[in-house]
Amino acid sequence: MSISALNTGLSGMQAFSRALDVTGNNVANVDTNGFEPQQAQFQSQANGGVNVSATAPQTASASTPSGTDLVKETVDSLQYQYGFDLSAQVVKTADQTLGTLVNIQA
């Protein structure tokens, strides 16, 4: 059970890291005319993990302002950071549990 928890925590950390990359890219392009922000899409995996993909930006005219909403990006960024931190706690707990199991068996 601890190994699956470890894998799930690592998967969560990777997914939230990717989601933070998407948000960072959106914020970096806030002043880019015609930029359409991407949205992180989370999908569950059969093994209990999670995967993230970014929706493809829509084509917009280069003369239109960026569609990035800084308030939304700030909220998303905070949520993704909390998700990353919680996933890191899962990894830490699974690691401690595995260490305890190894010490008991030794």
ChimeraX attribute file (.defattr): number of C-alpha atoms within 10 A of each C-alpha:
attribute: neighborCount
match mode: 1-to-1
recipient: residues
	/A:1	8
	/A:2	17
	/A:3	13
	/A:4	13
	/A:5	19
	/A:6	22
	/A:7	17
	/A:8	21
	/A:9	26
	/A:10	19
	/A:11	21
	/A:12	25
	/A:13	24
	/A:14	18
	/A:15	25
	/A:16	26
	/A:17	17
	/A:18	18
	/A:19	27
	/A:20	21
	/A:21	16
	/A:22	23
	/A:23	25
	/A:24	14
	/A:25	13
	/A:26	23
	/A:27	18
	/A:28	11
	/A:29	16
	/A:30	18
	/A:31	13
	/A:32	17
	/A:33	15
	/A:34	18
	/A:35	22
	/A:36	21
	/A:37	23
	/A:38	19
	/A:39	18
	/A:40	21
	/A:41	12
	/A:42	14
	/A:43	12
	/A:44	10
	/A:45	11
	/A:46	7
	/A:47	9
	/A:48	13
	/A:49	18
	/A:50	19
	/A:51	17
	/A:52	20
	/A:53	15
	/A:54	16
	/A:55	12
	/A:56	11
	/A:57	11
	/A:58	11
	/A:59	9
	/A:60	14
	/A:61	12
	/A:62	11
	/A:63	10
	/A:64	12
	/A:65	15
	/A:66	20
	/A:67	18
	/A:68	20
	/A:69	12
	/A:70	13
	/A:71	9
	/A:72	11
	/A:73	19
	/A:74	14
	/A:75	12
	/A:76	18
	/A:77	19
	/A:78	13
	/A:79	15
	/A:80	21
	/A:81	17
	/A:82	13
	/A:83	17
	/A:84	23
	/A:85	16
	/A:86	15
	/A:87	23
	/A:88	17
	/A:89	15
	/A:90	21
	/A:91	23
	/A:92	15
	/A:93	16
	/A:94	21
	/A:95	16
	/A:96	13
	/A:97	16
	/A:98	16
	/A:99	12
	/A:100	12
	/A:101	12
	/A:102	10
	/A:103	9
	/A:104	8
	/A:105	6
	/A:106	6
